[in-house]
Amino acid sequence: MEVYLDNSATTRCFDEAARLMYKIMCEDYGNPSSLHHKGVEAEKYLRYARETLAGLMKVNDKEILFTSGGTESDNIALIGAAMANHRRGRHLITTAIEHPAILQTMAYLENQGFEVTYLPVDGQGRISLTDLEKAIRPDTILVSIMHTNNEIGSVQPIGEAGALIKKINPGTLFHVDAVQGFGKCRIYPSRMHVDMLSVSAHKIHGPKGVGFLYLKDGAKVSPIMYGGGQQKGMRSGTENVPGIAGMAKAAELVYEHLEQDVDRMYGLRQMLIDGAEGIEQTRINGCPGREGAAHIVSLSVRGVRSEVLLHALEEKGIYVSAGSACSSNKPQASATLRAIGVDKDLLDATVRFSISVFTTEEEIQYTIQVLKETVPMLRRYTRR
Amino acid sequence: MCRAFLIKYAEIGIKGKNRYLFENALVQQIKYALKKCDGQFSVRKTDGRIYAEAEGDFDYEDAVARLQKVFGISAICPMVYVEDEGFESLGRMVVDYVGRTYPDRNRTFKVAARRARKSYPLDSMEMNAELGGLILDAYPEMRVDVHNPEIVIHVEVRDRIYVYSAVIPGPGGMPVGTGGKAMLLLSGGIDSPVAGWMIAKRGVKIDAVYFHAPPYTSERAKQKVVDLAAKVAAYAGPVYLHVINFTEIQLYIYDKCPHDELTIIMRRYMMRIAEHIARETECLGLITGESIGQVASQTMQSLMATDEVCGLPVYRPLIGFDKMDIVDISEKIGTYETSIQPYEDCCTIFVAKHPVTKPNVSVIRRHEHNLDEKIDELVRKALADDEVIVVR
């Protein structure tokens, strides 16, 4: 039995999205900037994608900027906002548990002379609004907070944070990395006072190498790539038409029965959590229940190295992710797990299960059963 | 411009009646190395030298890089040649050669002619003088120095006339295949590929064995070992890599033996298994990357304990090397980058915090008896499931 539980790393592409992409690559392969019919045809796909994605988030079509994925969206948001606003201020705010696409970009901006405040999180991986309130200053030009954490699935109070930021400093831009959150709940940027929001297609059953940035009309952001002036000069480069269309199709399908699917995923997640808690000396990291994301379970198993558990599960056909990229030569414990105060012994004993709409109850039951057999076996053999 | 290579060899020259065996092996190795190069070559042995001549266009850089990995070659000389159309035409060609090869002409030189075909009208001394004069006329900045020249322009008169001056160092050593075959214990670390390379350099063909311990070691760790074997194979020719699943043996030892002796007992079983495969595949010895005192299992006491279980000679070419010296070689032969990829190997997964450093052989033997019930069966099973990967 093959059980894919690494959907936070990437997801299986929807057949319908893949078929649409194949058609575009082989038949409607024109360059949307070309003046002839082939170009017009290709441009229609871009319009379809823009309208679809904008419609799902109740924003204006022209506020959708196509990119190569989550990392590029984050880079445009952070570097673009910093470059465009550095005369007004040089202070940025983010959280301690962001994805490397944010943390490494922030580190780059620090080297460029910007000052960054990293908000701490509580034991469940959530920031406090009081900390945020205290951190905002007159020279704060940007706040970037992730919607859903990729390792533990904690969800941040984006709406409240947005309202707070705009109340204290209306000039501060608010960016949200929603790579793990989009497609797991309905996100309406304008109601949450969000100016920029990053999304990646391959996390929602779309193709790899494509994503978008919601960029609020009027938000002052500079481009970071220059060239042929596509997408109103904000992101030069011929648009990835098949990828963009595939992404829109995937988003459409994900939203079709969003509430039912998410309900079902919460059920599967709870089943997995209950099953895992039946094993001695384990710990679920992040927010339990409906406050956390529907698709992520972070499990620490005392006395079992995550890489070993990962390979042992792999032998049974179950694919998961090591909660923290850690190895014998380069111990790099996860920043997120450390920030929520996970025990030092457990940092390297944490795996992440992430489910999708394709996951079945049978697969979860099988996974629980394999865990119950494998963990005691692995615990017998540890470094003494 | 280069049309052929003169290949010089070092130690083969001093061999006696077996010399032809070594030369033939070297010719074979050169042919094998150049087969993968873009271009057609004819490799032949004449007058105690080996020539590799290109038939038509070829990738010069690639050919040199490949020849530099053929053990037994001490130097590679890129040559140009002309048909003998009289001395005047030779003179023009030599002047042209010097002009093109040395754009910076403010240097000292001499001509070293050699007349293998004695019927040539000029003798070698006359050729040296005449050709030297022509070069000086063409490039007045150049100066002759017969004792310590910066450039030596060799001119050899055979059926054709060959000219060369550059000498590219080869790797030295002996042609692979002249020294039998040995089984390398390849771990994925820095040392073992270097050890294999060093023994291969003495003309020995290399096969390898890797102990895999899923799920404790990953598929990527195994891929890393295959990649390392490929780096060794670039010098030593095809490597038959035996992948042995060691998990059950390791867990059984863990269950039955004192934990601080785990590594040493494990290594004794690795040696036994490696010896078994070595004998079956006609290897004449084992090779390990051990160096005295580097880790607990490489103290003299530990080496004695692992050595005693093996009836074949165990070659440890790095035994007296410092780590830095080993790293230097691994960087030179291109294995370092691969070796430092951080995937755990089976030697480190259950290692005790304080393993024994001075094992007592009789104590180890006694504790090994704890394994009597099942170990033979487990070893037999591991050997039966041997996965052989041919790495080229």
Chai-1 contact restraints between the chains, C-beta under 6 A:
chainA,res_idxA,chainB,res_idxB,connection_type,confidence,min_distance_angstrom,max_distance_angstrom,comment,restraint_id
A,V308,B,P215,contact,1.0,0.0,6.0,A-B,restraint_1
A,V308,B,Y216,contact,1.0,0.0,6.0,A-B,restraint_2
A,H311,B,P215,contact,1.0,0.0,6.0,A-B,restraint_3
A,H311,B,S218,contact,1.0,0.0,6.0,A-B,restraint_4
A,A312,B,P215,contact,1.0,0.0,6.0,A-B,restraint_5
A,E315,B,P215,contact,1.0,0.0,6.0,A-B,restraint_6
A,S327,B,P342,contact,1.0,0.0,6.0,A-B,restraint_7
A,S328,B,E344,contact,1.0,0.0,6.0,A-B,restraint_8
A,S328,B,T348,contact,1.0,0.0,6.0,A-B,restraint_9
A,N329,B,P342,contact,1.0,0.0,6.0,A-B,restraint_10
A,K330,B,P342,contact,1.0,0.0,6.0,A-B,restraint_11
A,Y381,B,L251,contact,1.0,0.0,6.0,A-B,restraint_12
A,Y381,B,Y254,contact,1.0,0.0,6.0,A-B,restraint_13
A,R384,B,H259,contact,1.0,0.0,6.0,A-B,restraint_14
